[in-house]
Amino acid sequence: MKTQEKRFGYGRVKYHKESDFPCEIDYNGCHWHRTPYGYTFRETGMENYLYETYDREEDLRLYVDAAGNIWDEKEHGIL
């Protein structure tokens, strides 16, 4: 199990506002684009943004939190 600092929704914040989050990222063989949909974890208060891609057939999402952790629904399940 990952330490709490490395888990999605936890860790040291490096993206403090929407414009700090990457507009595009390459992850798991796909090119992802940040959407305008931001969310906040109630437990930690950490922001995260939804990313989308046209490189997959499955309608699975990817999220990036303010600490730079990535949640890929294909790997980790539905968030």
C-alpha positions in Angstrom: 0.0 0.0 0.0 1.3 3.5 -0.9 2.0 5.9 1.9 -0.6 8.5 2.5 1.7 11.2 0.9 1.7 9.3 -2.4 -2.0 8.4 -2.5 -4.4 10.2 -4.8 -5.8 13.2 -3.0 -2.9 13.5 -0.6 0.6 14.9 -0.7 2.3 18.2 -1.0 0.3 20.6 -3.2 2.2 21.8 -6.3 -0.7 23.1 -8.4 -2.4 25.9 -6.5 -4.9 27.1 -9.2 -6.5 25.7 -12.3 -3.9 27.4 -14.6 -1.1 25.6 -12.7 -2.4 22.1 -13.7 -1.0 20.9 -17.0 -3.2 21.5 -20.1 -2.1 18.3 -21.7 -0.3 15.2 -20.4 0.8 11.9 -22.0 0.0 8.9 -19.8 -0.5 5.2 -20.4 -0.1 5.6 -24.1 -2.7 8.3 -24.4 -2.6 12.0 -24.9 -4.9 13.7 -22.3 -6.4 17.2 -22.3 -7.6 19.0 -19.1 -11.3 19.7 -19.0 -12.9 22.6 -17.1 -14.2 20.1 -14.5 -12.5 20.5 -11.2 -13.4 18.7 -8.0 -12.5 18.9 -4.4 -12.0 16.0 -2.0 -14.1 16.5 1.1 -11.6 14.6 3.3 -8.5 16.6 2.3 -9.8 19.7 0.6 -7.4 18.9 -2.3 -8.4 20.0 -5.8 -8.3 17.7 -8.8 -9.2 18.0 -12.5 -10.7 15.6 -15.0 -8.8 14.9 -18.2 -10.1 13.4 -21.4 -8.6 11.6 -24.4 -9.7 10.4 -27.8 -7.0 7.7 -27.8 -9.1 5.1 -26.0 -12.3 3.2 -27.0 -13.4 2.9 -23.4 -15.1 5.8 -21.7 -12.8 5.8 -18.7 -11.5 9.0 -17.1 -8.2 10.3 -15.8 -7.8 12.7 -12.9 -4.8 14.7 -11.7 -4.8 16.0 -8.1 -3.0 19.2 -6.9 0.0 17.1 -5.7 0.5 15.7 -9.3 -0.9 12.3 -8.5 -2.8 10.6 -11.3 -5.9 8.4 -11.1 -6.5 6.4 -14.3 -9.8 4.6 -14.1 -8.4 1.9 -16.5 -5.8 1.0 -13.9 -7.4 1.9 -10.6 -11.1 1.6 -11.1 -13.9 4.2 -11.0 -13.0 7.0 -8.7 
